[in-house]
C-alpha cells in the first residue's frame, strides 16, 4: 500500500505528538496556576506555561505551513458528507483555537502585568490576578480553553467512533512509520 495515501508526513506526525504532550502540559499548568496565589510555585508554572505555549505556537505555525506542502492521507469519509465536514471542522478548529490561545496568552502576559515579573526573575513581582479582574483578553484565553477541551473530546470521540463502526484504527494515519 502506498503510505502517502494512508499516513501523514513524518514532520506532521512529530509535530502532532510533541504538540499533544505540550498541550496536556499547558492544560495542567494552566489549571494549577488558577488555583495558586502568588508564590514561587506559581511563578515557576508561569515560566513553564509560557515556554510550552511558545513552543506550541511555533510548532503550529510550522504545521500550518506543512499543510500546503506535505502529503495528507485520503479523506476518511466522502468529501461532502457530514462526518467529513465535522472531521475537517475539528481539524481546522484546532489550528484556530491554538493560534488564539497562544496569541491571547502572549497578550495577557503584557496586559496583566506579568512580563515585568518574568523579566526581573523575582516571583514577588508577580501581580495577583483574580477572576473578577481579568483583562478581556485573559478572559477570552480562559473561555477558548474550554473550546480546546471540546475539540479534544470530539477528536478522541471521532477516533473511537471510527474504530468501533469501521473497525479501522485511524491512529495509524498519525503514527510514526
N, C-alpha and C positions, 0 to 999 in steps of 0.2 A: 504494500500500500504506500502511496506517495504521502510522506509525512507532512509535506507542505499543505496538503488539503485537509489534514486532520489535527494539526497542532499549531500552536503559536510559536513565534520565533524564540530562540534561546534568550535573547535580550528581554523580550516581553515576559517570559516565564520568570527570569531572575528578578526583574523589576516588580512583578506581581507579588512574589513571595516575600521579598525583602520589605516591600511596602506593607504587606499584610502584617508582618511581625511588628513593624514600626507603628502601624495604625493601632494595633491592640495595645502597644506600649503607650501611645498617646491617649487612648481611652482610659487606661489605668491611671496614668499620671494626672490627667485632667480631672477625673472623678476624685482622686486622692487630694489634689490641690484645693478643690472646692470645700473639703471638709476641714482643712487646716487653717489656723490663724497664722499670722506672720511668725516665721521661725526659720531655723537653718534648714529643716527638712523641706518646708515649702519653697524656700529659695533654691535648694538643690533640684526639686521637682520642676520649677520654672526653667532652670537651665537645661535639664534633661528634655523637658517638653519642647522647648524652643529648638534644641539641637535636632531632635527627632522630627519635628514639624518641618524644619528647614530641609532635611534630607528627603522627606516625603514630597515636599514641593518640587525639589529638583528632580526626583525620580518620576514624578507625574508629568512634568514638562518633557522629560526625555521620552516617556511613554507616549505622550500625545504626538510628539514628532515622529515616533516609530509607527504610529497608526498609519501614516502616509507612505511609509517605505517598506515595512515588514509585511510578510505574507500572513494572512489570517486564515484560520480553518473555515471550511464551508459553514453556512448557517445551520443551526440545529433544526430549524423549522422552516416551512415555506416563507419566503420574504414578506408577503403581505398578511401572514397570519397574526392573530392577536398575541400568541406566545412569542413570536419572533420580535414583534414590536415591543412587548414588555421586556424581553431579554435585552434588547438594544437600549431601551429606556433606562434600565438598571445599569447597564454597562456605561453609557454616556453620563448617566446621573452621577456615578461615582466620580468621574472627572470633574464635573461642575461642583459637586459638594466638596471634594478635596481642594480644588483651587480656591473656593470661597473660604473654607476652613483655614487654609494657610494664610490667605490674604487678610482675613479678619483677625487671625491670631497675631500676625505681624503688626497690624494697625493697632490692635488692642494693647500690645506692649508699649506702644508710644502713647496712645490716648489715655491709658490707665496709669501712666507714670511709672511703669515697671523698668523701662530701659535704663534710667539712671542707676537703679539698684544693680542691674546686671553689669553695667559698666564699672561701678565702684567696687564690685566684688564683696559688698557688705550686705548681708541679709537684713540688717536693721534699717536699711534704706527702702526696703520693700513696702509699698503702700498697703494699707488694709483695705481690701475691696469687698464690699458687701453686695448681696444680690439686689438690694434696693438702689445701690449707687452705680450699677453697671453703666458704662457708656453704651449707647445703642449698638455700636459695632461689636462690643464684647457680648452683648445680649444676643445679637444675631449669631455669633460664634456658638453660643450655648444652644440656641434653637436649631441651627443647622446640624449640630452634633446629633440631635435626635433623628434628623433625616439620614445621617450616616448609619445609625442603628437600624433604621427601617430598610435601607438599601442592603446592609449586611444580612438582615433576616431574609429579604427577598432573594438575595444571591444564594444563600445556603438552601433556602426552601426550593429554589429552582433546580439546584443540583440534586437534591433528594427526590423531588418530584420526577425529574427526568430519569433518575436511577430506578425508581420504582415502576414508572409507567413504561419506559422504553427499554429497561434493563441494560442501559448503556452508561458506562462510567465516564462522564464528561470531564472528570478530573484529569484524565489522560491528555486532554487538549491543552492544559495549562500546567503540565508537569514536566520535569526535566527528562530530556531524551538524549 
